[in-house]
Amino acid sequence: MEVVIVSDAKAGGALIAGAMAELLGRKPDALLGVATGSTPLPVYEALAARAGSGAADVSRARIAQLDEYVGLPADHPESYRSVLRREVLEPLGLGMDAFIGPDGTAEDVRAACEAYDRALAEAGGVDLQLLGIGTDGHIGFNEPCSSLASRTRIKTLTEQTRVDNARFFDGDIEQVPHHVITQGIGTILEARHLVLLATGEGKADAVAATVEGPVAAVCPASALQLHPHATVVVDEAAASKLKLADYFRQTFAAKPAWQGI
Ligand SMILES: N[C@@H]1[C@@H](O)[C@H](O)[C@@H](COP(=O)(O)O)O[C@@H]1O
């Protein structure tokens, strides 16, 4: 696992957008797995800026969703499908034909989950999966004690995650669904490159457990330790509880630029 400590969220966004642009240069129709939440926004802004200036060609990029609320109408402004359309697809000039995601409105949720795992495989698999992290160490919506081998399935949110996400629902936790569909940890681990971005002091404990703790289902993000190409990008605040922070800084500073992340 590579840990890159950046000065702030904007620098993290620029670094990851650069990796996405480089990937799209090599593979124009790369499948980018994207996450919701506040943290990834600087990545999407930086990628859209690169596309706008002609520094990246995103015209054939494909976008895959990580997780979704169960039961919210697809056109609800806070369904993750709507969020991704607003924050990723439209700024990149991509239509819904470039998008795959699970159906959070399906009556048969289990079939919808299986269909999404199949769709990911049929699309050739995710080339680069961008991840955020919950304060409890969740990735996607894989809450603590999720199976590290899990596939896309329904999960129940913890109270903490519903409290954290209430800000997207007028601060009203009652409006935050209890159930979600999320790519499983086993599904996420099939992406060719995992990039986790975490910013702010509130993520420092989760980042320390992810990077320096044991691989343990109680911290789902620690599963990244099992992946051959995982990059954790953190700002100084999110890195503040890493014992090996200086080592990570020195390693990245000495890395040849051509290697990228
Ligand atoms: N399902 C999403 C996760 O994919 C995201 O990583 C997390 C953190 O969000 P934020 O980046 O806003 O802290 O929020 C939600 O739970």
The ligand as an SDF file (V2000), in Angstrom:
LIG
                    3D

 16 16  0  0  0  0  0  0  0  0999 V2000
  -21.2000    5.7420    1.0080 N   0  0  0  0  0  0  0  0  0  0  0  0
  -20.4310    6.9240    1.2000 C   0  0  0  0  0  0  0  0  0  0  0  0
  -18.9590    6.5500    1.1930 C   0  0  0  0  0  0  0  0  0  0  0  0
  -18.5920    6.0730   -0.0870 O   0  0  0  0  0  0  0  0  0  0  0  0
  -18.1210    7.7480    1.5810 C   0  0  0  0  0  0  0  0  0  0  0  0
  -16.7630    7.4050    1.5560 O   0  0  0  0  0  0  0  0  0  0  0  0
  -18.5130    8.2090    2.9630 C   0  0  0  0  0  0  0  0  0  0  0  0
  -17.6730    9.3560    3.4740 C   0  0  0  0  0  0  0  0  0  0  0  0
  -18.1820   10.5820    3.0150 O   0  0  0  0  0  0  0  0  0  0  0  0
  -17.4110   11.9430    3.1390 P   0  0  0  0  0  0  0  0  0  0  0  0
  -16.3680   11.9140    2.0920 O   0  0  0  0  0  0  0  0  0  0  0  0
  -18.4540   12.9880    2.8560 O   0  0  0  0  0  0  0  0  0  0  0  0
  -16.8560   12.0280    4.5070 O   0  0  0  0  0  0  0  0  0  0  0  0
  -19.8660    8.6240    2.8910 O   0  0  0  0  0  0  0  0  0  0  0  0
  -20.8140    7.6480    2.4740 C   0  0  0  0  0  0  0  0  0  0  0  0
  -21.0120    6.7620    3.5130 O   0  0  0  0  0  0  0  0  0  0  0  0
  1  2  1  0
  2  3  1  0
  2 15  1  0
  3  4  1  0
  3  5  1  0
  5  6  1  0
  5  7  1  0
  7  8  1  0
  7 14  1  0
  8  9  1  0
  9 10  1  0
 10 11  2  0
 10 12  1  0
 10 13  1  0
 14 15  1  0
 15 16  1  0
M  END
$$$$
